[in-house]
Amino acid sequence: MVLPIRKKGDPILRRVALPVLKITREMDALIENMLETMYAAEGVGLAAPQVGIGCRAIVVDVGQGPVALFNPEIIHATGSVTEREGCLSIPGVFGMVPRAERVLVRGLDRHGEETRIEASGLFSRALQHEIDHLDGILFIDKAREIMEGK
Ligand code: NI
């Protein structure tokens, strides 16, 4: 099911999301709906607060297949790279955002298993962007330059 995406100004985007304690059937359905919503909007990532759910769940697909994580945490980060970034919650706005080049992220997968993901490039950027959403942080808070466009 494609869910409506909350836009900038919606208070849920500024709240710190709560940890997921148990991977229930509802949580799995949430991931499914988030993926559908992300693909329909042609995004590469989505965080649960963007669909109005204040829990620590994210999905990312930068072209290598869907990745879903609960309670994701960056446990190691190296390098720095500044690239153009946008957000489905802030349509028509882009910014140059400095991010770590490579990250090691820990979290729970869809089955509740502890997992670690090493990422670089766009995958790394998307993970950092979505994890920020769980702490009420938007890319415009970190952008060095903001521009309008497509
Ligand atoms: Ni976003």
Boltz pocket constraint, residues with backbone or C-beta under 6 A from the ligand:
constraints:
  - pocket:
      binder: B
      contacts: [[A, 45], [A, 86], [A, 87], [A, 88], [A, 89], [A, 129], [A, 133]]
      max_distance: 6.0
